[in-house]
């Protein structure tokens, strides 16, 4: 069966606006992770299917080790920092 669906936002501000809408609608978040290459929010739809909302950082900001190898990780996402971004004008998110 379906494990989860993922929705990619082009800008971090768009992800922040999506999170604001979820919180205003009292939809519980299941998790929030910083993977180094991306930031992701996790929740479940009404049928219990997983939903991932995320944006990818620009490649030049991806974490690399001393040899230039990609070093993804999973850390707690700074939700407060995400929500501190300015809200986009209506119709742009």
C-alpha positions in Angstrom: 0.0 0.0 0.0 0.8 3.7 0.0 3.4 4.6 2.7 3.3 8.3 2.1 3.0 11.1 -0.5 5.5 13.9 -0.6 4.8 17.5 -1.8 7.8 19.6 -2.8 7.7 23.4 -2.3 10.0 25.5 -4.4 10.7 28.0 -1.6 11.2 27.8 2.1 8.6 30.6 2.6 6.0 28.4 0.8 6.7 25.6 3.2 6.4 28.0 6.1 3.0 29.2 4.8 1.8 25.6 4.5 2.8 24.9 8.1 1.0 28.0 9.3 -2.2 26.9 7.5 -2.0 23.5 9.1 -1.5 24.9 12.6 -4.3 27.5 12.1 -6.6 24.5 11.1 -5.5 22.6 14.3 -4.1 19.8 12.1 -1.5 18.0 14.2 2.1 17.6 12.9 3.6 14.2 13.2 7.2 15.4 12.9 9.6 18.0 11.5 13.1 17.2 10.4 16.1 18.9 8.9 18.0 16.5 6.6 20.7 18.9 5.6 19.6 18.8 2.0 16.0 19.5 2.8 13.5 20.5 5.5 10.4 18.3 6.0 7.2 18.3 7.9 5.3 15.1 8.4 1.6 14.5 9.1 -1.2 12.0 8.4 -4.2 12.5 6.2 -7.6 11.6 7.6 -7.2 8.0 6.3 -3.8 7.6 8.1 -1.6 7.9 5.1 1.6 9.8 5.6 2.1 13.2 4.0 5.5 14.9 3.7 5.8 18.6 2.9 9.3 19.7 2.1 11.7 22.0 0.3 15.2 21.3 -0.9 18.0 23.6 -0.1 20.1 24.8 -3.0 22.8 22.3 -3.9 25.5 24.7 -2.9 24.2 24.6 0.6 24.1 20.8 1.0 26.4 19.5 3.7 29.6 17.9 2.4 32.5 16.3 4.3 36.2 17.2 3.8 36.3 14.9 0.7 33.3 16.6 -0.8 30.9 13.6 -0.1 27.3 14.4 0.7 26.6 14.0 4.4 22.8 13.9 4.9 21.5 13.7 8.5 18.3 13.9 10.4 18.0 16.6 13.1 15.1 18.4 14.7 13.7 21.1 12.4 13.7 24.6 13.9 10.0 25.2 13.5 10.1 28.5 15.2 12.8 29.7 12.8 10.7 28.5 9.9 7.6 30.2 11.1 9.6 33.5 11.7 9.8 33.9 7.9 7.6 36.6 6.5 4.2 35.5 5.3 3.8 35.5 1.6 1.0 37.6 0.1 -2.2 35.7 -0.5 -2.2 33.8 -3.7 1.6 33.3 -3.8 1.8 30.2 -1.6 
